[in-house]
């Protein structure tokens, strides 16, 4: 039996994993992308393939938390460059 918060939480984790996987693909980090796409499927709330309970649930939660924390350091976004201007003396500089 599912707890009241489990389905929304699985949806949020699955969506977050999908977004991080897309970012990893853009950054050329294929192994990170594969891991996060696997998390997307594993935590899918519409098609619950696996039900976690007990110590396995705690392990999966900690593994997911470590993965998301690691992605913050590995998958840094690149700063956006400013739009080229005919009056700007430093084209391609970082935007504010």
KALIN-V893120 format. One record per residue. N is the residue number from 1. OMEGA is omega in degrees with one decimal (999 if undefined). NEAR is the number of other ideal C-beta (glycine too) atoms within 12 Angstrom. Layout:
N:OMEGA:NEAR
N:OMEGA:NEAR
This chain:
1:-177.8:7
2:172.9:14
3:-175.4:13
4:-175.7:8
5:-171.5:12
6:-178.2:20
7:176.1:20
8:179.1:15
9:177.3:20
10:178.7:32
11:-179.1:20
12:179.7:21
13:179.3:31
14:178.4:29
15:177.8:21
16:179.0:24
17:178.0:34
18:-179.9:24
19:177.8:23
20:178.0:34
21:177.7:30
22:178.2:20
23:179.5:25
24:177.0:31
25:178.9:20
26:-179.9:17
27:179.8:20
28:179.7:13
29:-173.5:23
30:-179.3:14
31:176.4:19
32:179.8:28
33:179.3:27
34:179.1:18
35:-179.0:27
36:172.5:35
37:175.4:26
38:176.8:25
39:178.0:34
40:179.9:31
41:-177.0:22
42:-177.1:26
43:-179.4:36
44:-176.9:22
45:-179.8:24
46:179.9:13
47:-176.3:14
48:-178.7:17
49:-175.2:15
50:173.9:17
51:-178.6:18
52:176.1:24
53:175.6:15
54:-176.8:10
55:177.2:10
56:178.2:13
57:178.8:19
58:178.9:13
59:-179.6:14
60:177.9:23
61:-179.7:23
62:178.3:15
63:177.2:22
64:179.4:30
65:178.2:18
66:179.0:16
67:178.8:33
68:178.7:28
69:178.2:14
70:-179.5:20
71:178.2:29
72:179.9:16
73:-174.5:12
74:-173.2:21
75:178.2:27
76:178.5:14
77:178.3:14
78:178.4:12
79:178.0:11
80:177.0:11
81:-178.8:15
82:178.4:16
83:179.3:12
84:-178.7:13
85:178.9:13
86:-179.7:7
87:-176.8:9
88:-179.7:13
89:-179.2:10
90:179.9:12
91:179.5:14
92:178.6:14
93:-179.3:15
94:177.4:11
95:-179.8:15
96:999:7
